[in-house]
Amino acid sequence: MPAYVIAHLQEAAPHPEIVEYMERIPATFEPYGGRFLVHATQHEVKEGDWPGHVVMIGFPGITEARAWWDSPGYQEIAPLRSRHIEGDIILVEGVPEGYTPTAAAKAMEETLPAE
């Protein structure tokens, strides 16, 4: 099942360390089968407030996503970003092919208080 790293990053002033990070990060994906799905693109807010930027990286599975995050290659360059850009980053497992929310809806329905 695919997995994703999703980052909501705040605006940052240009800095040479950010440029270096962006140049080096693709090589850190290679051993884990990762690739950018969203990067340096505009997003359209439909509800709420979402300032900043969205980055999404896809991996074959959650094991590979975790291994990439914890890898010496990524951990070496992560401070180049984190010293200059604040944000929230999550790892999330995707759903299987053909997924529908029916089972989740039924489980939720079972927890509803009796009327």
ABEGO torsion letter per residue (X at the ends): XBBBBBBBBBBBBBBAAAAAAAAAAAAAAAAAGBBBABBGBBBBBABEBBBEBBBBBBBABAAAAAAAAABAAAAAAAAAAAAABBEBBBBBBBBBBGBBAAAAAAAAAAABBBX
